[in-house]
Amino acid sequence: MAEAQGDTRERIQQVALELFTQHGYEKTSLREIADRLNVSTAALYYHFKTKADILSSVVDDLASSVEEVAEWGQAQPTTLDMRKGLLERLSQLVSSGKMRNLMLFSQENQAALREHPAGQRLQQGVQSMFALVIDPQADFADQLRAQLAVLAILLSNNDALSLLSEEAMPEEVRIAPEQRAEVTLKVAMELITQPGNGA
């Protein structure tokens, strides 16, 4: 029963994010979310009382996941292997459907996410990623490469932010989303293992 409730909760989050992205957070009502889900508003209320609760749940879930990755990195020796492991974990997280939907939403609803406490928490988690992957003893070029490694993973797995969206690519060079994540991770690894970056 708990598993079914968890599935319903995730479905609500997914549909709500889709509608928030399509119509805007402010213009989307709980009634529209319930209609898209083909459930009553009362059934939706069982899981979430307001659309702000839905947004909070999504962003809090993702912020917790980002924090878990950061906590893993903080518990490791500060080595190149830790940085590689951090990028691998971040790539797995970012390529998940929920994160993709949230990043699409964030592009269309920047103010709603920026002003939301959970959005600020998520931003702090991403800042922790930068702090962990950058070697403070490295020169500027290597610190920039490390930061670009994190940004590569965040951006290229999100069509809304990336110049490498499917629509922008010639058909002959398009790749499947799972291949994109793999190639992006490879490029990110190359960025942090450039000469002078502790390799």
Secondary structure, DSSP 8 states (H G I E B T S, - for coil): -HHHHHHHHHHHHHHHHHHHHHH-TTT--HHHHHHHHTS-HHHHHHH-SSHHHHHHHHHHHHHHHHHHHHHHHHTS-SSHHHHHHHHHHHHHHHTSHHHHHHHHHHHH-HHHHHHSHHHHHHHHHHHHHHHHHS-TTS-HHHHHHHHHHHHHHHHHT-TTT-TT-GGGS-GGG---HHHHHHHHHHHHHHHHTSTTS--
